[in-house]
Amino acid sequence: MVRQEFNHRLLVTPERPGVYLMKNAKGAVIYVGKAAVLRNRLRSYFGSPAGLERKTRRMVSELADFEYIVTDTEAEALILENILIKRHRPYFNVRLKDDKTYPYLKVDLAEEFPRVYITRGVHTDGARYFGPFASAGSVRQSMDLVKKLFPYRSCTKRITGTDPRPCLEYYIHRCVGPCAGLATSEEYDEVVKQVILFLEGNTETVTGQLREKMDRAAEDMEFERAAVLRDQMAAIQKFEEERTVKVDSGRKMDLDAIAVSVADPDSRIREAWVEIFFIRRGKLIGRDHFFMEGPEDDEPGAIIAQFVQQFYATALEIPPTILIQHDPPEEDGQLLQDFLRTRRGGAVRLYRPQRGENRQLLQVVAANAAEGLAQHRVKWLNRSDIIQSALTELEEELSLPAAPIRMECYDISHIQGSNLVGSMVVFDDGKPLTRDYRRFKIKAVDGVDDYASMKEMLTRRFKRLSQAINNPDPDGKVDTWGVVPDLVIIDGGKGHLTAAQEVMLHLGLEQIPLCSLAKENEEIFVPHTPEPIVLPRDSQALYLMQRIRDEAHRFAISFHRNLRSKSSLKSPIDMVTGIGPKRKRMLLRRFGSLQGIKEATVEDIAAVPGLTRSLAVRLKQTI
């Protein structure tokens, strides 16, 4: 049913393309969307919630106001949507993380002796720009490579050609020395043209030109110059061999290949790693990665669609083919094609290859995306300064007596009520302490009851701690169960926290700090505080808690899968009390298979040595 307070406004909303902005009670923009028909799209949010995705239901529950901007076409709406997402960074939109002006390589052709340098702005000044790059690190890496291959100047001095001697770079063949008149403007321009050709991916032309110069130098008996050109050409060829990839039966295609990794299907961290390979003339001329952040339940196709929209809005070059790992949402597919065609000024094919070498290429990109995100997580956990900052922030935000050096996190896992299990993971000084991980089979709970299951797991764990405290080992030895955690984190909401509180109170351990992390809005609940703690989305403390929570979830899921796998391997014969491995072997030897046992009579089974009639009856009833 349409919200009464929005009913009139929806009636007068135009049936035209445009962009709409959803706002919460504080007036903050929480979502920006585009629509072919504004009235229809806005009305869809206020109908029955049953038809809405989980992310959309959450957004609507926080909605207090909306506004819209009418555009002439849906393509214009897409461009405006991208601009507004960058400006407002809405919580419920997928967007490039830490969106900023990305760095480019600039070849400043306005200078008499052009330099190559890093810039964060693109201007219509006659210069050549290459990019964007994801970070200053990646653009510096590219510039360092170009500098090693081509002898252009890196200094900022005014070039007069009258310096008494060149700098060191001339003597190590990193510059042709225009400052000392050792290269004319025309000779220097040849170097710059080669740099541009190389950055465009046209290395065959570059090596061809170098080969001609080398041959001429050799003919003129300028053997030292010929050797320098030979080494330069060899370095480029070596680089080419390392980066060449086979694309589409060896055809010299220009394309980009894009894949995304969200770490784990069960992960609830609002972050994804997008990997992009740039293929020009059939060769890999570069690769880069970008972080996307947004609601955790966005499909990979939606993440890629938003990346394509935001990345190519500022990209200086758009190839005729873009391979994507996942199809975009159906309503965005054609719109993205039109957007790319307009930006490129020509046709662009955006598609997910189903077979062939392009699909194999995309699998390589996907593997790099997964590896990149995994390495990022490891690096984060190994940054001691970040870890200490996160622990200090947790101490302050949760009002802990000290920084939580040892943290234990607990999670319950089940699928359709079967094989109910729990997990305990331990982080020590912000890093996983895997030797202290523990798994629990939930034994005393009938059906699916997360609270009761959590109580059973915590009781079993902290009963051991209580015993260790009250009855210390005479030799002073302390095992895993006897270590007191600085913080216990429960994967769940307020109800899970209440269950944990009851266990701690019963065992006399209520002094141990407790909290729960709810997956819905990443809210943190603590005892005796009615309102949840909501940390900023860029909080290092929240990031650490999410890592611990996801690790507990992963550990529980893996245990659950192992149990299911073992259960599926069990024979019905194993379920009969009194029939062990020896009698099982005798039965199978006598009847050949489980089917043979099913077809046998009770008397036939009882006749097997070691079997009684009562065992035979129980076996027949079981199978």
Secondary structure, DSSP 8 states (H G I E B T S, - for coil): ---HHHHHHHHTS-SS-EEEEEE-TTS-EEEEEEESSHHHHHHHTTS-GGGS-HHHHHHHHH--EEEEEE-SSHHHHHHHHHHHHHHH--TTS-EETT-----EEEE-TTSSS--EEEES---SSS-EEE---SSHHHHHHHHHHHHHHS------S---S--SS--HHHHTTS---GGGTSS-HHHHHHHHHHHHHHHTT-HHHHHHHHHHHHHHHHHTT-HHHHHHHHHHHHHHHHHHHHHB---STT----EEEEEEE-S-TT---S-EEEEEEEEETTEEEEEEEEEEES-TT--HHHHHHHHHHHHTTT-S---SEEEESS---HHHHHHHHHHHHHHHTS--EEE---SHHHHHHHHHHHHHHHHHHHHHHHHHHT-HHHHHHHHHHHHHHTT-SS--SEEEEEEEEEETTEEEEEEEEEEETTEE-GGG-EEEE--S--S--HHHHHHHHHHHHHHHHHHHHHS--TT----GGG---SEEEEES-HHHHHHHHHHHHHTT-TTS-EEEEETTTTEEE-TT-SS-B---TT-HHHHHHHHHHHHHHHHHHHHHHHHHHHHHH--GGGGSTT--HHHHHHHHHHHSSHHHHHHS-HHHHHTSTT--HHHHHHHHHH-
